[in-house]
Amino acid sequence: MNISGHRLSSAEIESAIVSHPSVSEAGVIGKPHPIKGNVAKAFIILKAGVKASDDLVEISRSTSRKLLVR
């Protein structure tokens, strides 16, 4: 998918998110965006005993953003 001029695969983003120790599985789809071309939407399954939190949401966002900077 093309996100703000950067070519990324959903598998690449999924792999980055799953690298977090609290994440069990992740799935990513591209969704059309009028300005950016596409945006990535992630579906994340946490490991047993891990509670969802705003911190985990921000960690998944920042992990995905790092792919754009490389």
PyMOL Python script that loads the backbone (N, CA, C, O; Angstrom):
from pymol import cmd

cmd.read_pdbstr("""\
ATOM      1  N   MET A   1       0.837  -1.172   0.000  1.00  0.00           N
ATOM      2  CA  MET A   1       0.000   0.000   0.000  1.00  0.00           C
ATOM      3  C   MET A   1       0.882   1.236   0.000  1.00  0.00           C
ATOM      4  O   MET A   1       2.023   1.209   0.462  1.00  0.00           O
ATOM      5  N   ASN A   2       0.337   2.307  -0.522  1.00  0.00           N
ATOM      6  CA  ASN A   2       1.077   3.560  -0.605  1.00  0.00           C
ATOM      7  C   ASN A   2       0.521   4.514   0.455  1.00  0.00           C
ATOM      8  O   ASN A   2      -0.618   4.971   0.356  1.00  0.00           O
ATOM      9  N   ILE A   3       1.337   4.807   1.469  1.00  0.00           N
ATOM     10  CA  ILE A   3       0.921   5.681   2.566  1.00  0.00           C
ATOM     11  C   ILE A   3       1.792   6.934   2.526  1.00  0.00           C
ATOM     12  O   ILE A   3       2.992   6.878   2.793  1.00  0.00           O
ATOM     13  N   SER A   4       1.181   8.042   2.196  1.00  0.00           N
ATOM     14  CA  SER A   4       1.893   9.332   2.108  1.00  0.00           C
ATOM     15  C   SER A   4       3.166   9.221   1.272  1.00  0.00           C
ATOM     16  O   SER A   4       4.202   9.780   1.632  1.00  0.00           O
ATOM     17  N   GLY A   5       3.083   8.502   0.164  1.00  0.00           N
ATOM     18  CA  GLY A   5       4.227   8.368  -0.727  1.00  0.00           C
ATOM     19  C   GLY A   5       5.212   7.277  -0.350  1.00  0.00           C
ATOM     20  O   GLY A   5       6.224   7.108  -1.030  1.00  0.00           O
ATOM     21  N   HIS A   6       4.948   6.534   0.710  1.00  0.00           N
ATOM     22  CA  HIS A   6       5.819   5.438   1.138  1.00  0.00           C
ATOM     23  C   HIS A   6       5.160   4.121   0.772  1.00  0.00           C
ATOM     24  O   HIS A   6       3.978   3.914   1.045  1.00  0.00           O
ATOM     25  N   ARG A   7       5.920   3.236   0.159  1.00  0.00           N
ATOM     26  CA  ARG A   7       5.412   1.933  -0.246  1.00  0.00           C
ATOM     27  C   ARG A   7       5.654   0.931   0.877  1.00  0.00           C
ATOM     28  O   ARG A   7       6.800   0.609   1.190  1.00  0.00           O
ATOM     29  N   LEU A   8       4.562   0.432   1.491  1.00  0.00           N
ATOM     30  CA  LEU A   8       4.672  -0.531   2.586  1.00  0.00           C
ATOM     31  C   LEU A   8       3.749  -1.711   2.327  1.00  0.00           C
ATOM     32  O   LEU A   8       2.684  -1.560   1.728  1.00  0.00           O
ATOM     33  N   SER A   9       4.165  -2.885   2.782  1.00  0.00           N
ATOM     34  CA  SER A   9       3.284  -4.046   2.681  1.00  0.00           C
ATOM     35  C   SER A   9       2.591  -4.254   4.021  1.00  0.00           C
ATOM     36  O   SER A   9       3.119  -3.883   5.069  1.00  0.00           O
ATOM     37  N   SER A  10       1.416  -4.843   3.975  1.00  0.00           N
ATOM     38  CA  SER A  10       0.702  -5.110   5.222  1.00  0.00           C
ATOM     39  C   SER A  10       1.499  -6.074   6.097  1.00  0.00           C
ATOM     40  O   SER A  10       1.489  -5.948   7.321  1.00  0.00           O
ATOM     41  N   ALA A  11       2.187  -7.033   5.482  1.00  0.00           N
ATOM     42  CA  ALA A  11       2.994  -7.994   6.245  1.00  0.00           C
ATOM     43  C   ALA A  11       4.121  -7.292   6.995  1.00  0.00           C
ATOM     44  O   ALA A  11       4.453  -7.674   8.117  1.00  0.00           O
ATOM     45  N   GLU A  12       4.703  -6.279   6.388  1.00  0.00           N
ATOM     46  CA  GLU A  12       5.786  -5.505   7.014  1.00  0.00           C
ATOM     47  C   GLU A  12       5.278  -4.800   8.275  1.00  0.00           C
ATOM     48  O   GLU A  12       5.948  -4.805   9.308  1.00  0.00           O
ATOM     49  N   ILE A  13       4.100  -4.199   8.185  1.00  0.00           N
ATOM     50  CA  ILE A  13       3.520  -3.499   9.326  1.00  0.00           C
ATOM     51  C   ILE A  13       3.110  -4.495  10.402  1.00  0.00           C
ATOM     52  O   ILE A  13       3.352  -4.268  11.587  1.00  0.00           O
ATOM     53  N   GLU A  14       2.488  -5.600   9.992  1.00  0.00           N
ATOM     54  CA  GLU A  14       2.080  -6.644  10.943  1.00  0.00           C
ATOM     55  C   GLU A  14       3.282  -7.168  11.717  1.00  0.00           C
ATOM     56  O   GLU A  14       3.218  -7.338  12.935  1.00  0.00           O
ATOM     57  N   SER A  15       4.366  -7.420  11.013  1.00  0.00           N
ATOM     58  CA  SER A  15       5.581  -7.934  11.649  1.00  0.00           C
ATOM     59  C   SER A  15       6.117  -6.955  12.691  1.00  0.00           C
ATOM     60  O   SER A  15       6.551  -7.369  13.766  1.00  0.00           O
ATOM     61  N   ALA A  16       6.088  -5.665  12.381  1.00  0.00           N
ATOM     62  CA  ALA A  16       6.560  -4.660  13.333  1.00  0.00           C
ATOM     63  C   ALA A  16       5.682  -4.629  14.579  1.00  0.00           C
ATOM     64  O   ALA A  16       6.190  -4.503  15.693  1.00  0.00           O
ATOM     65  N   ILE A  17       4.374  -4.743  14.400  1.00  0.00           N
ATOM     66  CA  ILE A  17       3.456  -4.708  15.548  1.00  0.00           C
ATOM     67  C   ILE A  17       3.606  -5.964  16.393  1.00  0.00           C
ATOM     68  O   ILE A  17       3.611  -5.885  17.621  1.00  0.00           O
ATOM     69  N   VAL A  18       3.730  -7.117  15.754  1.00  0.00           N
ATOM     70  CA  VAL A  18       3.851  -8.389  16.484  1.00  0.00           C
ATOM     71  C   VAL A  18       5.175  -8.481  17.243  1.00  0.00           C
ATOM     72  O   VAL A  18       5.314  -9.304  18.148  1.00  0.00           O
ATOM     73  N   SER A  19       6.138  -7.648  16.882  1.00  0.00           N
ATOM     74  CA  SER A  19       7.419  -7.674  17.599  1.00  0.00           C
ATOM     75  C   SER A  19       7.276  -7.167  19.036  1.00  0.00           C
ATOM     76  O   SER A  19       8.166  -7.382  19.859  1.00  0.00           O
ATOM     77  N   HIS A  20       6.159  -6.494  19.341  1.00  0.00           N
ATOM     78  CA  HIS A  20       5.934  -6.030  20.717  1.00  0.00           C
ATOM     79  C   HIS A  20       5.595  -7.237  21.595  1.00  0.00           C
ATOM     80  O   HIS A  20       4.807  -8.088  21.184  1.00  0.00           O
ATOM     81  N   PRO A  21       6.174  -7.325  22.796  1.00  0.00           N
ATOM     82  CA  PRO A  21       5.974  -8.501  23.648  1.00  0.00           C
ATOM     83  C   PRO A  21       4.532  -8.731  24.117  1.00  0.00           C
ATOM     84  O   PRO A  21       4.210  -9.841  24.541  1.00  0.00           O
ATOM     85  N   SER A  22       3.669  -7.738  24.057  1.00  0.00           N
ATOM     86  CA  SER A  22       2.280  -7.898  24.498  1.00  0.00           C
ATOM     87  C   SER A  22       1.343  -8.364  23.385  1.00  0.00           C
ATOM     88  O   SER A  22       0.184  -8.688  23.643  1.00  0.00           O
ATOM     89  N   VAL A  23       1.836  -8.396  22.159  1.00  0.00           N
ATOM     90  CA  VAL A  23       0.991  -8.699  21.005  1.00  0.00           C
ATOM     91  C   VAL A  23       1.160 -10.149  20.569  1.00  0.00           C
ATOM     92  O   VAL A  23       2.277 -10.643  20.408  1.00  0.00           O
ATOM     93  N   SER A  24       0.025 -10.818  20.382  1.00  0.00           N
ATOM     94  CA  SER A  24       0.022 -12.195  19.918  1.00  0.00           C
ATOM     95  C   SER A  24      -0.092 -12.256  18.394  1.00  0.00           C
ATOM     96  O   SER A  24       0.699 -12.933  17.737  1.00  0.00           O
ATOM     97  N   GLU A  25      -1.071 -11.554  17.838  1.00  0.00           N
ATOM     98  CA  GLU A  25      -1.285 -11.551  16.397  1.00  0.00           C
ATOM     99  C   GLU A  25      -1.709 -10.160  15.936  1.00  0.00           C
ATOM    100  O   GLU A  25      -2.218  -9.360  16.721  1.00  0.00           O
ATOM    101  N   ALA A  26      -1.491  -9.886  14.656  1.00  0.00           N
ATOM    102  CA  ALA A  26      -1.928  -8.610  14.085  1.00  0.00           C
ATOM    103  C   ALA A  26      -2.297  -8.815  12.626  1.00  0.00           C
ATOM    104  O   ALA A  26      -1.692  -9.624  11.922  1.00  0.00           O
ATOM    105  N   GLY A  27      -3.279  -8.082  12.195  1.00  0.00           N
ATOM    106  CA  GLY A  27      -3.681  -8.059  10.796  1.00  0.00           C
ATOM    107  C   GLY A  27      -3.799  -6.606  10.373  1.00  0.00           C
ATOM    108  O   GLY A  27      -4.292  -5.777  11.138  1.00  0.00           O
ATOM    109  N   VAL A  28      -3.357  -6.286   9.174  1.00  0.00           N
ATOM    110  CA  VAL A  28      -3.366  -4.904   8.703  1.00  0.00           C
ATOM    111  C   VAL A  28      -4.016  -4.847   7.320  1.00  0.00           C
ATOM    112  O   VAL A  28      -3.748  -5.678   6.451  1.00  0.00           O
ATOM    113  N   ILE A  29      -4.871  -3.850   7.144  1.00  0.00           N
ATOM    114  CA  ILE A  29      -5.484  -3.600   5.847  1.00  0.00           C
ATOM    115  C   ILE A  29      -5.228  -2.147   5.462  1.00  0.00           C
ATOM    116  O   ILE A  29      -4.993  -1.302   6.326  1.00  0.00           O
ATOM    117  N   GLY A  30      -5.275  -1.868   4.193  1.00  0.00           N
ATOM    118  CA  GLY A  30      -5.169  -0.491   3.722  1.00  0.00           C
ATOM    119  C   GLY A  30      -6.564   0.080   3.532  1.00  0.00           C
ATOM    120  O   GLY A  30      -7.450  -0.589   3.000  1.00  0.00           O
ATOM    121  N   LYS A  31      -6.755   1.303   3.964  1.00  0.00           N
ATOM    122  CA  LYS A  31      -8.039   1.976   3.810  1.00  0.00           C
ATOM    123  C   LYS A  31      -7.791   3.279   3.067  1.00  0.00           C
ATOM    124  O   LYS A  31      -6.896   4.036   3.442  1.00  0.00           O
ATOM    125  N   PRO A  32      -8.569   3.559   2.014  1.00  0.00           N
ATOM    126  CA  PRO A  32      -8.367   4.804   1.260  1.00  0.00           C
ATOM    127  C   PRO A  32      -8.512   6.041   2.149  1.00  0.00           C
ATOM    128  O   PRO A  32      -9.365   6.101   3.034  1.00  0.00           O
ATOM    129  N   HIS A  33      -7.651   7.022   1.882  1.00  0.00           N
ATOM    130  CA  HIS A  33      -7.664   8.284   2.623  1.00  0.00           C
ATOM    131  C   HIS A  33      -7.551   9.406   1.601  1.00  0.00           C
ATOM    132  O   HIS A  33      -6.697   9.338   0.717  1.00  0.00           O
ATOM    133  N   PRO A  34      -8.385  10.437   1.697  1.00  0.00           N
ATOM    134  CA  PRO A  34      -8.388  11.482   0.676  1.00  0.00           C
ATOM    135  C   PRO A  34      -7.094  12.281   0.557  1.00  0.00           C
ATOM    136  O   PRO A  34      -6.807  12.819  -0.512  1.00  0.00           O
ATOM    137  N   ILE A  35      -6.320  12.369   1.610  1.00  0.00           N
ATOM    138  CA  ILE A  35      -5.083  13.159   1.575  1.00  0.00           C
ATOM    139  C   ILE A  35      -3.844  12.269   1.461  1.00  0.00           C
ATOM    140  O   ILE A  35      -2.945  12.549   0.668  1.00  0.00           O
ATOM    141  N   LYS A  36      -3.800  11.206   2.250  1.00  0.00           N
ATOM    142  CA  LYS A  36      -2.600  10.368   2.321  1.00  0.00           C
ATOM    143  C   LYS A  36      -2.561   9.259   1.281  1.00  0.00           C
ATOM    144  O   LYS A  36      -1.541   8.582   1.152  1.00  0.00           O
ATOM    145  N   GLY A  37      -3.628   9.055   0.544  1.00  0.00           N
ATOM    146  CA  GLY A  37      -3.679   7.947  -0.405  1.00  0.00           C
ATOM    147  C   GLY A  37      -4.281   6.728   0.259  1.00  0.00           C
ATOM    148  O   GLY A  37      -5.355   6.269  -0.130  1.00  0.00           O
ATOM    149  N   ASN A  38      -3.601   6.206   1.253  1.00  0.00           N
ATOM    150  CA  ASN A  38      -4.078   5.093   2.076  1.00  0.00           C
ATOM    151  C   ASN A  38      -3.633   5.310   3.513  1.00  0.00           C
ATOM    152  O   ASN A  38      -2.679   6.040   3.780  1.00  0.00           O
ATOM    153  N   VAL A  39      -4.327   4.676   4.416  1.00  0.00           N
ATOM    154  CA  VAL A  39      -3.880   4.579   5.804  1.00  0.00           C
ATOM    155  C   VAL A  39      -3.953   3.111   6.194  1.00  0.00           C
ATOM    156  O   VAL A  39      -4.757   2.356   5.646  1.00  0.00           O
ATOM    157  N   ALA A  40      -3.123   2.713   7.129  1.00  0.00           N
ATOM    158  CA  ALA A  40      -3.125   1.335   7.603  1.00  0.00           C
ATOM    159  C   ALA A  40      -4.065   1.221   8.791  1.00  0.00           C
ATOM    160  O   ALA A  40      -4.007   2.024   9.723  1.00  0.00           O
ATOM    161  N   LYS A  41      -4.922   0.227   8.752  1.00  0.00           N
ATOM    162  CA  LYS A  41      -5.807  -0.096   9.874  1.00  0.00           C
ATOM    163  C   LYS A  41      -5.346  -1.436  10.422  1.00  0.00           C
ATOM    164  O   LYS A  41      -5.284  -2.426   9.693  1.00  0.00           O
ATOM    165  N   ALA A  42      -5.023  -1.462  11.708  1.00  0.00           N
ATOM    166  CA  ALA A  42      -4.495  -2.677  12.322  1.00  0.00           C
ATOM    167  C   ALA A  42      -5.527  -3.301  13.261  1.00  0.00           C
ATOM    168  O   ALA A  42      -6.225  -2.606  14.000  1.00  0.00           O
ATOM    169  N   PHE A  43      -5.601  -4.606  13.210  1.00  0.00           N
ATOM    170  CA  PHE A  43      -6.421  -5.400  14.116  1.00  0.00           C
ATOM    171  C   PHE A  43      -5.440  -6.231  14.934  1.00  0.00           C
ATOM    172  O   PHE A  43      -4.693  -7.045  14.391  1.00  0.00           O
ATOM    173  N   ILE A  44      -5.453  -6.013  16.252  1.00  0.00           N
ATOM    174  CA  ILE A  44      -4.420  -6.592  17.120  1.00  0.00           C
ATOM    175  C   ILE A  44      -5.046  -7.492  18.170  1.00  0.00           C
ATOM    176  O   ILE A  44      -6.035  -7.130  18.808  1.00  0.00           O
ATOM    177  N   ILE A  45      -4.455  -8.675  18.341  1.00  0.00           N
ATOM    178  CA  ILE A  45      -4.857  -9.595  19.400  1.00  0.00           C
ATOM    179  C   ILE A  45      -3.729  -9.617  20.423  1.00  0.00           C
ATOM    180  O   ILE A  45      -2.582  -9.927  20.101  1.00  0.00           O
ATOM    181  N   LEU A  46      -4.078  -9.283  21.657  1.00  0.00           N
ATOM    182  CA  LEU A  46      -3.080  -9.250  22.730  1.00  0.00           C
ATOM    183  C   LEU A  46      -2.896 -10.644  23.326  1.00  0.00           C
ATOM    184  O   LEU A  46      -3.778 -11.497  23.227  1.00  0.00           O
ATOM    185  N   LYS A  47      -1.753 -10.857  23.936  1.00  0.00           N
ATOM    186  CA  LYS A  47      -1.476 -12.125  24.605  1.00  0.00           C
ATOM    187  C   LYS A  47      -2.364 -12.257  25.838  1.00  0.00           C
ATOM    188  O   LYS A  47      -2.840 -11.263  26.386  1.00  0.00           O
ATOM    189  N   ALA A  48      -2.575 -13.488  26.260  1.00  0.00           N
ATOM    190  CA  ALA A  48      -3.416 -13.769  27.426  1.00  0.00           C
ATOM    191  C   ALA A  48      -2.910 -12.992  28.641  1.00  0.00           C
ATOM    192  O   ALA A  48      -1.711 -12.965  28.919  1.00  0.00           O
ATOM    193  N   GLY A  49      -3.833 -12.369  29.352  1.00  0.00           N
ATOM    194  CA  GLY A  49      -3.494 -11.639  30.560  1.00  0.00           C
ATOM    195  C   GLY A  49      -3.114 -10.188  30.340  1.00  0.00           C
ATOM    196  O   GLY A  49      -2.959  -9.440  31.305  1.00  0.00           O
ATOM    197  N   VAL A  50      -2.959  -9.774  29.091  1.00  0.00           N
ATOM    198  CA  VAL A  50      -2.592  -8.381  28.792  1.00  0.00           C
ATOM    199  C   VAL A  50      -3.877  -7.589  28.580  1.00  0.00           C
ATOM    200  O   VAL A  50      -4.745  -7.993  27.806  1.00  0.00           O
ATOM    201  N   LYS A  51      -3.989  -6.479  29.260  1.00  0.00           N
ATOM    202  CA  LYS A  51      -5.170  -5.615  29.139  1.00  0.00           C
ATOM    203  C   LYS A  51      -4.893  -4.497  28.139  1.00  0.00           C
ATOM    204  O   LYS A  51      -3.801  -3.931  28.106  1.00  0.00           O
ATOM    205  N   ALA A  52      -5.892  -4.193  27.334  1.00  0.00           N
ATOM    206  CA  ALA A  52      -5.760  -3.097  26.381  1.00  0.00           C
ATOM    207  C   ALA A  52      -5.614  -1.780  27.144  1.00  0.00           C
ATOM    208  O   ALA A  52      -6.231  -1.584  28.191  1.00  0.00           O
ATOM    209  N   SER A  53      -4.799  -0.895  26.611  1.00  0.00           N
ATOM    210  CA  SER A  53      -4.593   0.409  27.256  1.00  0.00           C
ATOM    211  C   SER A  53      -4.237   1.444  26.200  1.00  0.00           C
ATOM    212  O   SER A  53      -3.868   1.103  25.076  1.00  0.00           O
ATOM    213  N   ASP A  54      -4.352   2.699  26.572  1.00  0.00           N
ATOM    214  CA  ASP A  54      -3.961   3.778  25.662  1.00  0.00           C
ATOM    215  C   ASP A  54      -2.476   3.704  25.335  1.00  0.00           C
ATOM    216  O   ASP A  54      -2.062   4.058  24.231  1.00  0.00           O
ATOM    217  N   ASP A  55      -1.665   3.239  26.301  1.00  0.00           N
ATOM    218  CA  ASP A  55      -0.228   3.102  26.061  1.00  0.00           C
ATOM    219  C   ASP A  55       0.050   2.112  24.934  1.00  0.00           C
ATOM    220  O   ASP A  55       0.898   2.367  24.079  1.00  0.00           O
ATOM    221  N   LEU A  56      -0.660   0.985  24.926  1.00  0.00           N
ATOM    222  CA  LEU A  56      -0.454  -0.011  23.872  1.00  0.00           C
ATOM    223  C   LEU A  56      -0.895   0.513  22.508  1.00  0.00           C
ATOM    224  O   LEU A  56      -0.278   0.199  21.490  1.00  0.00           O
ATOM    225  N   VAL A  57      -1.950   1.301  22.488  1.00  0.00           N
ATOM    226  CA  VAL A  57      -2.392   1.902  21.227  1.00  0.00           C
ATOM    227  C   VAL A  57      -1.304   2.817  20.697  1.00  0.00           C
ATOM    228  O   VAL A  57      -0.980   2.761  19.511  1.00  0.00           O
ATOM    229  N   GLU A  58      -0.739   3.650  21.542  1.00  0.00           N
ATOM    230  CA  GLU A  58       0.310   4.574  21.105  1.00  0.00           C
ATOM    231  C   GLU A  58       1.566   3.821  20.686  1.00  0.00           C
ATOM    232  O   GLU A  58       2.232   4.228  19.734  1.00  0.00           O
ATOM    233  N   ILE A  59       1.906   2.732  21.374  1.00  0.00           N
ATOM    234  CA  ILE A  59       3.078   1.932  21.002  1.00  0.00           C
ATOM    235  C   ILE A  59       2.896   1.338  19.610  1.00  0.00           C
ATOM    236  O   ILE A  59       3.834   1.331  18.814  1.00  0.00           O
ATOM    237  N   SER A  60       1.686   0.836  19.306  1.00  0.00           N
ATOM    238  CA  SER A  60       1.457   0.257  17.979  1.00  0.00           C
ATOM    239  C   SER A  60       1.534   1.335  16.902  1.00  0.00           C
ATOM    240  O   SER A  60       2.045   1.074  15.813  1.00  0.00           O
ATOM    241  N   ARG A  61       1.046   2.522  17.177  1.00  0.00           N
ATOM    242  CA  ARG A  61       1.139   3.628  16.211  1.00  0.00           C
ATOM    243  C   ARG A  61       2.583   4.031  15.974  1.00  0.00           C
ATOM    244  O   ARG A  61       3.006   4.198  14.830  1.00  0.00           O
ATOM    245  N   SER A  62       3.336   4.186  17.050  1.00  0.00           N
ATOM    246  CA  SER A  62       4.721   4.628  16.890  1.00  0.00           C
ATOM    247  C   SER A  62       5.567   3.559  16.206  1.00  0.00           C
ATOM    248  O   SER A  62       6.480   3.883  15.446  1.00  0.00           O
ATOM    249  N   THR A  63       5.268   2.287  16.469  1.00  0.00           N
ATOM    250  CA  THR A  63       5.980   1.196  15.818  1.00  0.00           C
ATOM    251  C   THR A  63       5.745   1.245  14.316  1.00  0.00           C
ATOM    252  O   THR A  63       6.677   1.070  13.531  1.00  0.00           O
ATOM    253  N   SER A  64       4.501   1.485  13.918  1.00  0.00           N
ATOM    254  CA  SER A  64       4.174   1.572  12.494  1.00  0.00           C
ATOM    255  C   SER A  64       4.799   2.805  11.856  1.00  0.00           C
ATOM    256  O   SER A  64       5.255   2.743  10.714  1.00  0.00           O
ATOM    257  N   ARG A  65       4.829   3.912  12.567  1.00  0.00           N
ATOM    258  CA  ARG A  65       5.410   5.150  12.024  1.00  0.00           C
ATOM    259  C   ARG A  65       6.903   5.006  11.758  1.00  0.00           C
ATOM    260  O   ARG A  65       7.433   5.609  10.824  1.00  0.00           O
ATOM    261  N   LYS A  66       7.580   4.206  12.580  1.00  0.00           N
ATOM    262  CA  LYS A  66       9.022   4.012  12.391  1.00  0.00           C
ATOM    263  C   LYS A  66       9.331   3.427  11.014  1.00  0.00           C
ATOM    264  O   LYS A  66      10.406   3.668  10.465  1.00  0.00           O
ATOM    265  N   LEU A  67       8.387   2.653  10.451  1.00  0.00           N
ATOM    266  CA  LEU A  67       8.591   2.092   9.127  1.00  0.00           C
ATOM    267  C   LEU A  67       8.634   3.184   8.066  1.00  0.00           C
ATOM    268  O   LEU A  67       9.313   3.036   7.050  1.00  0.00           O
ATOM    269  N   LEU A  68       7.918   4.274   8.294  1.00  0.00           N
ATOM    270  CA  LEU A  68       7.876   5.373   7.342  1.00  0.00           C
ATOM    271  C   LEU A  68       9.163   6.197   7.356  1.00  0.00           C
ATOM    272  O   LEU A  68       9.498   6.851   6.369  1.00  0.00           O
ATOM    273  N   VAL A  69       9.877   6.163   8.474  1.00  0.00           N
ATOM    274  CA  VAL A  69      11.063   6.994   8.653  1.00  0.00           C
ATOM    275  C   VAL A  69      12.318   6.322   8.111  1.00  0.00           C
ATOM    276  O   VAL A  69      13.294   7.002   7.795  1.00  0.00           O
ATOM    277  N   ARG A  70      12.305   5.046   8.004  1.00  0.00           N
ATOM    278  CA  ARG A  70      13.526   4.315   7.644  1.00  0.00           C
ATOM    279  C   ARG A  70      14.089   4.685   6.332  1.00  0.00           C
ATOM    280  O   ARG A  70      15.113   4.138   5.923  1.00  0.00           O
TER     281      ARG A  70
END
""", "prot")
cmd.dss("prot")
cmd.show_as("cartoon", "prot")
cmd.util.cbc("prot")
cmd.orient("prot")
